[in-house]
Amino acid sequence: MQNEEPIRCRMAACREALNDGKEWSFYLINDNLIAFDLVVLYAIGYEWGDIGKSETADVRTSGLAPGAHALLWRDDGTGAELRMELKVRVHACDSEVRMQFEFPKLYRQHNLQIVEGLGKPGWQVPAEGKAKAEDGSKSH
């Protein structure tokens, strides 16, 4: 990125029945003034006490405009009783930032508020991070 502004986004977990046997949708919302060239969901983790597991993913979306959102993951609800963590890489203006979003015990969430920019009830988690140039140097 040309300036040192952090990349900002939110992940929203929404309880949705989409006739696919899954219960929760996870949307990434671009809160920046620039488009995200590429967003990659690369891991999903589940933890209960000291017991955890994770799975790799390779869910990609490109050209995510400012204020736009993308559905990155659907969960069948078994993770709702655990702490879920979604790990994402965001690429913008030849830079990359890694972010993680945690959702503990989704099953306890009731009376969810409407998520701005999504228009659906959900639980949102914001994140921001400083971009690093994709060659590993700090972006200017």
C-alpha positions, 0 to 999 in steps of 0.5 A, spaced: 500 500 500 502 506 498 501 509 505 502 506 512 494 505 513 492 499 516 488 494 512 481 493 516 476 488 515 471 484 519 468 477 520 461 476 521 458 470 523 451 469 521 446 463 523 443 462 516 439 456 514 441 455 506 438 448 505 446 445 505 445 442 512 450 447 515 448 452 520 453 458 520 455 463 515 462 467 516 462 473 511 469 477 510 467 485 510 472 490 507 472 496 511 478 499 507 477 505 502 481 500 497 479 494 494 482 487 496 485 484 490 485 477 494 482 474 500 484 467 502 481 463 508 487 458 509 485 455 516 479 454 521 481 452 528 476 449 533 478 448 541 475 446 547 479 447 553 486 444 551 483 440 546 484 443 539 484 441 531 484 445 525 483 444 518 487 447 512 482 451 507 484 454 500 477 459 500 479 465 495 475 471 493 478 476 489 476 484 487 473 485 494 471 492 493 470 497 499 464 496 503 463 489 500 462 482 503 464 475 501 462 469 504 468 465 506 466 459 510 459 455 512 459 451 518 455 445 520 454 448 527 458 443 531 464 448 531 458 453 535 460 449 542 467 450 541 472 456 540 472 457 532 478 461 529 478 463 522 485 465 519 485 469 513 490 473 508 488 479 505 492 482 499 491 489 497 496 493 493 502 488 492 502 487 500 499 482 504 496 482 511 494 475 516 489 476 520 485 471 525 478 472 527 475 468 534 468 466 535 467 463 542 461 459 543 457 461 538 451 457 540 450 462 546 449 468 541 442 470 541 438 477 539 444 478 534 444 485 531 444 487 524 451 487 521 452 494 518 454 492 510 451 486 510 444 487 512 444 480 516 444 479 524 450 476 526 456 477 531 462 481 528 469 481 530 473 487 527 481 486 525 486 490 522 493 489 520 499 493 517 501 490 510 507 488 509 510 488 501 509 481 498 517 480 497 517 480 505 519 488 506 515 493 510 510 496 505 511 504 504 
